[in-house]
Amino acid sequence: MSHPIWVALTYASLDSIGRRLRFHRATAGHAPQNAAGGLGRQSQDRTLFHEVTAVPELAYLSLGSNLGDRSANLCDAITRLSEAGKVKTVSSFYETEPVDLLEQPWFLNCVVALETDSPPPALLKIALTIEATMGRWRKGDKGPRKIDIDILLFGNRVIDEPGLRIPHPAMHRRRFVLAPLAEIAPQALHPVLKRTAQEMLAALPPGQSVRRLGPE
């Protein structure tokens, strides 16, 4: 059974950040002088400040496949996601009944916890590139597909832009999403509904068949 992921800053890290904050405030508005009278040092200081305060965020992604070797497809996609960050946790694989378009093969689904410093639009681009590289082109239908990658949650962010909605607008209604998410992160919070993955899963009505697969 996987466990939730906790990220902690050491006191040394906090002290280092505090020193840089104080330095940044003390030097704000004062361009360091050099022989050329330029702003090179100030630019460097700003770069260092940005690097110190850039903290990776935890995203949860749903993966699915119902064509070919489904398990191999999921494993391939998980490996490729390392391009976007560090894969922290992977749920069990679940065999799931199709929704929306019922006349198609059953899916194999899982959820991945990914620690990434890529912003959400960049993560989406990486996910779509992985899909295309593996032979899937999004056509707006719900038919069979070799791989499907959806961003469910990205920290506590709420985004509503063309082509990118976070949290995923249908995640709270999908057992094939919530079962694996609740397995690895039962306390993951939907930032709009203010309900955890476990609470959303428990609130689902009977319906879609979802079966957790054991080790082979």
C-alpha positions as CSV (number, residue, x, y, z in Angstrom):
1,M,0.0,0.0,0.0
2,S,1.5,3.4,-1.0
3,H,1.5,6.3,1.3
4,P,0.9,10.1,0.9
5,I,3.9,12.1,0.1
6,W,5.2,14.8,2.5
7,V,7.7,17.4,1.5
8,A,9.6,19.2,4.3
9,L,12.1,22.1,4.4
10,T,14.9,21.8,6.9
11,Y,15.6,24.7,9.2
12,A,18.9,25.2,7.3
13,S,16.9,25.7,4.1
14,L,14.5,28.1,5.7
15,D,17.4,30.1,7.2
16,S,19.1,30.2,3.7
17,I,15.9,31.5,2.1
18,G,15.4,34.0,4.9
19,R,19.0,35.4,4.3
20,R,18.3,35.7,0.6
21,L,15.0,37.5,1.3
22,R,16.7,40.0,3.6
23,F,19.5,40.5,1.0
24,H,17.0,40.9,-1.8
25,R,15.0,43.5,0.1
26,A,18.2,45.4,1.2
27,T,19.5,45.7,-2.3
28,A,16.2,46.3,-4.1
29,G,16.3,49.5,-6.1
30,H,20.1,49.9,-5.7
31,A,22.0,48.8,-8.8
32,P,25.5,47.5,-7.8
33,Q,28.2,49.6,-9.3
34,N,30.9,48.1,-11.5
35,A,33.5,49.3,-14.0
36,A,30.9,49.4,-16.8
37,G,28.2,50.9,-14.6
38,G,25.9,48.0,-15.6
39,L,23.3,45.9,-13.9
40,G,25.0,42.5,-14.3
41,R,25.3,41.7,-10.5
42,Q,21.7,42.8,-9.9
43,S,20.5,40.5,-12.7
44,Q,22.5,37.7,-11.2
45,D,21.0,38.3,-7.7
46,R,17.5,38.2,-9.1
47,T,18.3,34.9,-10.9
48,L,19.6,33.4,-7.6
49,F,16.5,34.6,-5.8
50,H,14.2,33.1,-8.4
51,E,16.0,29.7,-8.2
52,V,15.8,29.6,-4.4
53,T,12.1,30.3,-4.3
54,A,11.2,27.9,-7.1
55,V,9.7,24.9,-5.3
56,P,8.5,21.8,-7.3
57,E,4.8,21.0,-7.0
58,L,3.0,17.7,-6.7
59,A,0.7,16.9,-9.6
60,Y,-1.5,13.8,-10.0
61,L,-2.1,12.4,-13.4
62,S,-4.5,9.7,-14.6
63,L,-3.3,7.2,-17.2
64,G,-5.4,4.8,-19.2
65,S,-5.1,2.3,-22.1
66,N,-7.4,-0.1,-23.8
67,L,-5.5,-1.0,-27.0
68,G,-2.6,-3.5,-27.4
69,D,-0.6,-4.5,-24.4
70,R,-2.3,-2.2,-21.9
71,S,0.1,-2.8,-19.0
72,A,3.2,-2.2,-21.2
73,N,1.6,1.0,-22.5
74,L,1.1,2.3,-19.0
75,C,4.6,1.4,-18.0
76,D,6.0,3.1,-21.1
77,A,4.1,6.3,-20.4
78,I,5.1,6.4,-16.8
79,T,8.8,6.1,-17.8
80,R,8.4,8.9,-20.3
81,L,6.8,11.2,-17.7
82,S,10.2,11.4,-16.0
83,E,10.9,14.0,-18.6
84,A,8.6,16.3,-16.7
85,G,9.9,15.6,-13.2
86,K,10.2,12.9,-10.6
87,V,7.7,10.1,-10.4
88,K,7.0,9.8,-6.7
89,T,4.3,7.2,-6.5
90,V,2.3,4.9,-8.9
91,S,-1.0,3.3,-7.9
92,S,-1.9,-0.2,-8.6
93,F,-3.3,-1.0,-12.1
94,Y,-7.1,-1.2,-12.3
95,E,-9.2,-2.9,-14.9
96,T,-12.1,-0.6,-15.6
97,E,-15.4,-0.7,-17.5
98,P,-15.6,1.9,-20.3
99,V,-17.8,5.0,-19.7
100,D,-19.5,7.2,-22.2
101,L,-18.8,4.9,-25.2
102,L,-19.5,1.4,-23.8
103,E,-18.8,-0.6,-27.0
104,Q,-15.1,-0.8,-26.7
105,P,-12.4,-2.9,-24.8
106,W,-12.1,-2.5,-21.1
107,F,-9.4,-0.1,-19.8
108,L,-6.3,-0.5,-17.6
109,N,-5.9,2.7,-15.5
110,C,-3.6,4.0,-12.8
111,V,-2.7,7.3,-11.2
112,V,0.8,8.8,-10.9
113,A,2.1,11.3,-8.4
114,L,4.6,13.5,-10.2
115,E,6.9,16.1,-8.5
116,T,7.6,18.8,-11.2
117,D,8.8,22.3,-11.6
118,S,7.2,22.5,-15.0
119,P,4.2,24.9,-15.0
120,P,0.8,23.3,-15.8
121,P,0.8,24.3,-19.6
122,A,4.2,22.8,-20.0
123,L,3.2,19.6,-18.2
124,L,0.1,19.4,-20.5
125,K,2.3,19.8,-23.6
126,I,4.6,17.0,-22.4
127,A,1.6,14.7,-21.7
128,L,0.2,15.4,-25.2
129,T,3.6,14.8,-26.8
130,I,3.9,11.5,-25.0
131,E,0.5,10.5,-26.3
132,A,1.4,11.4,-29.9
133,T,4.8,9.7,-29.7
134,M,3.0,6.5,-28.5
135,G,0.5,6.7,-31.4
136,R,-2.5,8.5,-30.0
137,W,-3.9,11.7,-31.5
138,R,-6.8,13.4,-29.7
139,K,-9.8,13.8,-32.0
140,G,-12.4,14.7,-29.4
141,D,-13.9,11.2,-29.3
142,K,-14.2,8.7,-26.5
143,G,-13.1,5.7,-28.5
144,P,-10.3,3.1,-28.0
145,R,-6.9,4.5,-27.4
146,K,-3.4,3.2,-26.8
147,I,-2.7,5.8,-24.1
148,D,-4.6,8.6,-22.4
149,I,-2.9,11.0,-19.9
150,D,-5.0,13.6,-18.0
151,I,-3.9,16.1,-15.3
152,L,-6.1,15.7,-12.3
153,L,-4.6,18.0,-9.7
154,F,-1.7,20.3,-9.7
155,G,-0.9,21.4,-6.1
156,N,-3.9,23.5,-5.0
157,R,-4.1,25.4,-8.3
158,V,-7.4,26.1,-10.1
159,I,-7.0,26.8,-13.8
160,D,-9.8,27.3,-16.4
161,E,-8.2,28.1,-19.8
162,P,-8.9,26.9,-23.3
163,G,-7.6,23.3,-23.5
164,L,-6.5,23.2,-19.8
165,R,-8.8,22.8,-16.8
166,I,-7.4,21.9,-13.4
167,P,-8.8,20.2,-11.4
168,H,-10.0,17.9,-14.1
169,P,-13.7,18.8,-14.5
170,A,-14.9,15.2,-14.4
171,M,-12.6,13.6,-11.9
172,H,-15.1,13.7,-9.0
173,R,-17.5,11.6,-11.0
174,R,-15.1,8.9,-12.2
175,R,-14.5,5.8,-10.2
176,F,-11.6,4.7,-12.5
177,V,-9.9,8.0,-11.5
178,L,-10.8,8.2,-7.8
179,A,-10.1,4.5,-6.8
180,P,-6.4,4.7,-7.8
181,L,-6.0,8.3,-6.6
182,A,-7.5,7.4,-3.2
183,E,-5.1,4.4,-3.0
184,I,-2.0,6.6,-3.1
185,A,-3.3,9.9,-1.8
186,P,-6.5,9.5,0.1
187,Q,-6.2,13.1,1.6
188,A,-5.5,14.8,-1.8
189,L,-7.9,17.7,-1.7
190,H,-10.0,19.0,-4.6
191,P,-9.4,22.8,-4.3
192,V,-12.9,23.7,-5.6
193,L,-15.1,21.1,-3.9
194,K,-13.0,21.0,-0.8
195,R,-13.3,17.2,-0.6
196,T,-10.6,14.6,-0.4
197,A,-10.1,11.8,-2.9
198,Q,-11.4,9.3,-0.3
199,E,-14.5,11.4,0.4
200,M,-15.3,11.8,-3.3
201,L,-14.8,8.1,-3.9
202,A,-17.1,7.2,-1.0
203,A,-19.8,9.6,-2.3
204,L,-20.0,7.9,-5.8
205,P,-23.2,6.0,-6.5
206,P,-23.0,2.3,-7.6
207,G,-22.1,2.0,-11.2
208,Q,-18.9,1.6,-13.1
209,S,-17.0,-1.7,-12.5
210,V,-13.5,-1.1,-11.3
211,R,-11.2,-4.0,-10.3
212,R,-7.8,-3.6,-8.7
213,L,-5.2,-6.0,-10.1
214,G,-2.7,-7.7,-7.9
215,P,1.0,-8.4,-8.6
216,E,1.5,-10.7,-11.6
